[in-house]
Amino acid sequence: MKDLIIIGAGPGGYEMALAAAKSGLSVLLIEKEEVGGTCLHSGCIPTKAYHRTAYLLKTLKEAIDFGIKAEHGFDFQTNLERKNRIVKELTEGIKFMLKRAGVELIYGEAKLESKTKVAVEGDIYEGKNIVIATGSRPARLPFGDIRNPDIITSKEILSEKTPPKKLVIVGAGVVGIEIATIFNQFGSNVEVIEALDTILPSIDREVSKRLAGYLKQQGIKIHLSARVKDIRGNKVIFTKKDEEHALHFDKLLIAIGRVPNVENIGLDKVGIKYAKKGIAVDENFQTNVPNIYAIGDVTGKMMLAHSATYAGFHVLKHILGETSGIDFSLLPACVFSFPEVATVGLSEEECSDQNPKTYKFQYLANGKARALGEPEGFLKVVTVGGEVRGVHIIGAGASDLIHQAVVLMNKKGTVEELSEMIFAHPTLSETFGHFMR
């Protein structure tokens, strides 16, 4: 019998397996497809590889605008091969780490047989504790021909041989916006259809509004308060202000969210409570069966790779009888658009009943941002009684800068304390040091 069986080798599963083995536990890790999960193979890493290429194309265009001559041509096949190479190298790296740590890795479809037994391709494995980390998959529209190869998800778009001439995206969440900005730089004509009245509805309203303006300047057309009604061949039909519109597409990307993978893993057989939105868990990620836990997207909460990873760490401490100090209310989130967006904590809207005070610093006033040719954006700090409750950044380097806020907020820091910290000049980090002055 193993001390721990983990079903799913995405970021939550494999990182927990490594940490558990290091803590002296015997670990079995089960994966249906390949280690790394959605994040590595069709999510975070492939899109960031593409984002880098798109950024280089963007800066090359700016260099030409600055009067710097350059002979250039964009070979999309080279870009695709680079992405595939990065994914392969990271996949092999994870396998090596698991093997070195003594984690037993097996491939196959896992199903719970009891509270301690898991079946994989006819074999039965026993574990004192079981962690379900089966992840999620892209949601689909309830209409349209699913056999149409031009109706795709975030998984398929990352394997396209060439950028589509006309790319229509349904959904203006993180996935939709990232793909929109990346493929816009690749030369695609991009239009986005969003049912709500804002893009990135989960983030600070002021930030999402500013980003929408920047995207429009880049040539991305956004249809807000627009509801898709049908897909007819290669036309998507949507209504806006009671008027019907039709858009032709070469590729239609469905980016309307993700669905937890709760099917066919034996939840009913063991009596684990769940719904279509995910497996029910408590603050320790325990299911109603005490020795069975669930982490990551399969819970339907906080669908981010690093959320799954730290949930795994939290569960490991619970299994070992140790106390975890991880604060999941301070979960940073990043959008790799142009410019980047990053946020942690509460938005101004969420603090509206607590008499919040906000501070802002514009990138235009930052010397490094101006020198980089990226003066778009701002830093916004939301405070209540002096304590920093939320930080929201739109601008160059936002995905790295946000972690200064994460450290401060985990230590319950105040704006006064932040104002007394020294930041090097000239850096983007100075936005934190100057917003009160």
Buried (B, 14 or more C-beta within 10 A) or exposed (E): EBBBBBBBBBBBBBBBBBBBBEBEBBBBBBBBBBBBBBBBBBBBBBBBBBBBBBBBBBBBEEBEEEEEEEEEEBEBEEBBEBBBEBBEEBBEEBBEBBEEBBBBBBBEBBBBBBBBBBBBEEEEBBBBBBBBBBBBBBBEBEEBEEEEEBBBBBBBBBEBEEBBEBBBBBBBBBBBBBBBBBBBBBBBBBBBBBBBEBBBEEBBBBBBEBBBEBBEEBEBBBBBEBBBEEBEEBBBBBEEEEEEBEBEBBBBBBBBEBBBBBEEBBBEEBEBEBEEEBBBBEEBBBBBBEBBBBBBBBBBBBBBBBBBBBBBBBBBBBBBEEEBEEEBEBBBBBBBBBBBBBBBBBBBEBBEEEEBBBBEBBBEBBEBBEEBEBBBBBBBBBBBEEBBBBBBBBBBBBBBBBEBBBEBBEEEBBBEBBBEEEBEEBBBBBBBBBBEE
